[in-house]
Amino acid sequence: MAGWYEVSQASDGQYRFVLKAGNGEVILTSELYKTKASAQNGIESVQKNSPEDNRYERLEAKNGKPYFNLKAANHQIIGTSQFYSSEQSRDKGIESVKNNGSSTTIKDLIT
């Protein structure tokens, strides 16, 4: 099963999206956006930039856990991964975003 996006609204009224893999696991979480349209633009940016390896910033958190950011052509962060147990797991997460990022399935969770 292919991945999909879910758009939701935070308790403060801002919007975010997550990209989920086919198994339902969250593989990328966006920043908060002031409008739903901005969140949808963020999804379009993931769809465009996720196939390109040079858009991924491979990082290590203060606790030593590997993670990554997906960046747009203007170097702004589009989304951030979870923390992984190893660099190998992080790299598999990047491959999952590359494989699922082009999905056009968007689930609107805003009521």
C-alpha positions as CSV (number, residue, x, y, z in Angstrom):
1,M,0.0,0.0,0.0
2,A,1.2,3.5,-0.9
3,G,1.7,6.2,1.7
4,W,-0.5,9.2,2.3
5,Y,-0.6,12.6,3.9
6,E,-2.8,13.6,6.8
7,V,-3.6,17.3,7.5
8,S,-4.7,18.2,11.0
9,Q,-5.2,21.3,13.2
10,A,-3.2,21.9,16.4
11,S,-4.9,23.0,19.6
12,D,-3.6,26.6,18.9
13,G,-5.4,26.7,15.6
14,Q,-2.4,26.2,13.4
15,Y,-2.1,23.4,10.8
16,R,0.4,20.6,10.2
17,F,0.7,17.6,8.0
18,V,2.3,14.2,8.4
19,L,3.5,11.8,5.7
20,K,2.7,8.2,6.6
21,A,4.1,5.1,5.0
22,G,1.9,2.4,3.7
23,N,2.0,0.6,7.1
24,G,0.6,3.8,8.8
25,E,3.8,4.8,10.4
26,V,4.6,8.5,10.5
27,I,7.8,9.1,8.4
28,L,7.8,12.9,8.2
29,T,6.1,15.7,10.2
30,S,5.8,19.3,9.0
31,E,6.3,22.5,10.8
32,L,3.2,24.4,12.0
33,Y,1.4,26.6,9.4
34,K,-0.9,29.5,10.1
35,T,-3.3,28.5,7.3
36,K,-4.5,25.2,5.8
37,A,-3.5,26.4,2.4
38,S,0.1,26.9,3.6
39,A,0.1,23.3,4.9
40,Q,-1.2,22.1,1.5
41,N,1.6,24.1,-0.2
42,G,4.0,22.2,2.2
43,I,2.7,18.9,0.9
44,E,3.2,20.0,-2.6
45,S,6.8,20.9,-1.7
46,V,7.4,17.4,-0.2
47,Q,5.9,15.9,-3.4
48,K,8.4,17.9,-5.5
49,N,11.5,17.7,-3.3
50,S,11.3,14.2,-1.7
51,P,12.9,12.3,-4.6
52,E,16.1,14.4,-4.5
53,D,18.8,13.1,-2.2
54,N,20.4,16.5,-1.8
55,R,17.3,17.8,-0.2
56,Y,17.9,15.7,2.9
57,E,19.9,17.0,5.8
58,R,21.2,14.1,7.9
59,L,21.6,15.1,11.5
60,E,22.2,13.9,15.1
61,A,20.2,15.1,18.0
62,K,21.8,16.1,21.3
63,N,20.9,12.7,22.7
64,G,22.9,11.1,19.9
65,K,19.9,9.8,17.9
66,P,20.0,10.2,14.2
67,Y,17.2,12.1,12.3
68,F,16.7,14.1,9.2
69,N,15.1,17.2,7.8
70,L,13.7,17.5,4.3
71,K,14.5,20.9,2.8
72,A,13.1,22.8,-0.1
73,A,15.2,24.4,-2.8
74,N,15.3,27.6,-0.8
75,H,16.8,25.6,2.1
76,Q,13.7,26.0,4.4
77,I,12.8,22.9,6.3
78,I,9.6,21.3,5.0
79,G,9.5,18.4,7.4
80,T,11.4,16.5,10.1
81,S,11.7,12.8,10.9
82,Q,11.4,11.0,14.1
83,F,14.6,10.0,16.0
84,Y,16.1,6.7,14.9
85,S,18.2,4.2,16.8
86,S,20.9,4.1,14.1
87,E,22.1,5.9,11.0
88,Q,21.1,2.8,9.0
89,S,17.5,3.2,10.3
90,R,17.5,6.9,9.5
91,D,18.7,6.2,6.0
92,K,15.8,3.7,5.6
93,G,13.5,6.5,6.8
94,I,14.8,8.7,4.0
95,E,14.2,6.0,1.4
96,S,10.7,5.7,2.7
97,V,10.0,9.4,2.3
98,K,11.5,9.2,-1.2
99,N,9.2,6.3,-2.0
100,N,6.0,7.7,-0.4
101,G,6.5,11.5,-0.8
102,S,5.0,11.6,-4.3
103,S,1.7,10.3,-3.0
104,T,-1.4,12.4,-4.0
105,T,-3.6,10.9,-1.3
106,I,-4.4,13.6,1.3
107,K,-6.6,12.8,4.3
108,D,-8.2,15.9,5.9
109,L,-8.5,15.2,9.6
110,I,-9.9,18.7,10.4
111,T,-13.5,18.6,11.6
